[in-house]
Amino acid sequence: MEDPLRYGAVSEAAYALKDLFQQVTSFEGSEVLSTHIETDHGRAVSPVSASFCIIDFMRTRMFIKGIAEAISFKLLEKKGNPVTVLYAGTGPFATLLTPLTTLFSPSQLKMVLIDLNPESLAYLRKTIDLFDMGDHVLEIIQADASTYQVETGRHPDIILSETMMPGLYREPIVNIFANLAAQCPRAIMIPELVRVEAALISNLSASGYEVLPLKTLMELSAATAAEMNKPECCPAIFHQGIEVEIPVNLDPVYTRLVLLTYIKTFSGNDLGLNQSSLTIPFFFKTAKLIKEFPQRLRFKYGTDSFPGFQYCGFTDLSQGWAR
Ligand SMILES: C[S@@+](CC[C@H](N)C(=O)[O-])C[C@H]1O[C@@H](n2cnc3c(N)ncnc32)[C@H](O)[C@@H]1O
């Protein structure tokens, strides 16, 4: 039987990794390093925010574990050739991949590292040099991963991106996946699955939330992402929207309508409700309590410069969508 997970040890390891990266590269907060970049496809968080993602320790653990398993899986297919991982949105340390250079040699793992923030890339180059990981790197590229074109013959085996918040709000992972999955149909996408559902929850108690799932709004995967930019098969959530009905005669234990996010990084590695900062409930700012929402709603996902789910009353399209 596997040892029970020791959360304290995972947390300590994540803090130690952050301190190591920051100390070795002399990474210190400054105004420029704390500035987010707003793009046509969502927000690219600042190098400082990106560096702090490390200490979301269960997130970091489940991603690194999933990526390691995906690399081992692809190595079996590659017959002695290295597995190429394209990492879209590395931050200053390419946190979710660089630790795996201690497990996989340069003849097993090659990295293509992309970020659009030049400050993050300056620290990333330092990280690669100072930890002597140059032989693992194919390219470090400054680009917007939601429009980046993969060169012919250079298709990666695995595409990795953690550019997301709960409820797939604000950051561009949906746009990045739609762009890259369509170009690389044979690549494993990590996370392998992100599911967002509308649900009713209770107030938080010592035993957690009571949850009443209402409807799955989106499943982001290699297969669904590849369809998103094809008008003939684009999922309803990007067009007319998906209808959700709040049941009448509800048990009063349920107080809020929220979006719940579930992540499978790869294979059996997943993050459920409240297991990471990415899987906490998402509350709409305009309405939280169930009674503030229309009873029949339509949800839609916007992929513009402010990505996220929006809702309106089922017949109220003319009155606009709320976030
Ligand atoms: C949430 S941080 C994650 C950092 C690190 N990968 C981790 O998981 O710890 C997201 C990173 O993705 C980058 N990013 C966001 N949108 C991007 C885009 N469209 N193209 C390339 N990089 C992007 C940001 O600049 C930031 O460094």
The ligand as an SDF file (V2000), in Angstrom:
LIG
                    3D

 27 29  0  0  0  0  0  0  0  0999 V2000
    0.1930   31.2000  -13.6780 C   0  0  0  0  0  0  0  0  0  0  0  0
    1.8230   31.4850  -14.2880 S   0  0  0  0  0  0  0  0  0  0  0  0
    2.4790   29.8610  -14.1830 C   0  0  0  0  0  0  0  0  0  0  0  0
    3.9620   29.8250  -13.9930 C   0  0  0  0  0  0  0  0  0  0  0  0
    4.5530   28.4120  -13.9780 C   0  0  0  0  0  0  0  0  0  0  0  0
    4.3150   27.7660  -15.2430 N   0  0  0  0  0  0  0  0  0  0  0  0
    3.9690   27.5670  -12.8930 C   0  0  0  0  0  0  0  0  0  0  0  0
    3.0480   26.8050  -13.2050 O   0  0  0  0  0  0  0  0  0  0  0  0
    4.3940   27.6520  -11.7550 O   0  0  0  0  0  0  0  0  0  0  0  0
    1.4770   31.7210  -16.0080 C   0  0  0  0  0  0  0  0  0  0  0  0
    2.6690   32.0810  -16.8920 C   0  0  0  0  0  0  0  0  0  0  0  0
    2.2230   32.0150  -18.2480 O   0  0  0  0  0  0  0  0  0  0  0  0
    2.6540   33.1580  -18.9720 C   0  0  0  0  0  0  0  0  0  0  0  0
    1.6510   33.4050  -20.0090 N   0  0  0  0  0  0  0  0  0  0  0  0
    0.3670   33.7770  -19.8130 C   0  0  0  0  0  0  0  0  0  0  0  0
   -0.2610   33.9070  -20.9860 N   0  0  0  0  0  0  0  0  0  0  0  0
    0.6320   33.5850  -21.9340 C   0  0  0  0  0  0  0  0  0  0  0  0
    0.5660   33.5230  -23.3560 C   0  0  0  0  0  0  0  0  0  0  0  0
   -0.5500   33.8250  -24.0160 N   0  0  0  0  0  0  0  0  0  0  0  0
    1.6770   33.1620  -24.0300 N   0  0  0  0  0  0  0  0  0  0  0  0
    2.8260   32.8530  -23.3670 C   0  0  0  0  0  0  0  0  0  0  0  0
    2.9400   32.9040  -22.0310 N   0  0  0  0  0  0  0  0  0  0  0  0
    1.8630   33.2630  -21.3160 C   0  0  0  0  0  0  0  0  0  0  0  0
    2.7330   34.2650  -17.9490 C   0  0  0  0  0  0  0  0  0  0  0  0
    3.6130   35.2830  -18.4040 O   0  0  0  0  0  0  0  0  0  0  0  0
    3.2160   33.4850  -16.7060 C   0  0  0  0  0  0  0  0  0  0  0  0
    4.6170   33.4480  -16.7070 O   0  0  0  0  0  0  0  0  0  0  0  0
  1  2  1  0
  2  3  1  0
  2 10  1  0
  3  4  1  0
  4  5  1  0
  5  6  1  0
  5  7  1  0
  7  8  2  0
  7  9  1  0
 10 11  1  0
 11 12  1  0
 11 26  1  0
 12 13  1  0
 13 14  1  0
 13 24  1  0
 14 15  1  0
 14 23  1  0
 15 16  2  0
 16 17  1  0
 17 18  1  0
 17 23  2  0
 18 19  1  0
 18 20  2  0
 20 21  1  0
 21 22  2  0
 22 23  1  0
 24 25  1  0
 24 26  1  0
 26 27  1  0
M  CHG  2   2   1   9  -1
M  END
$$$$
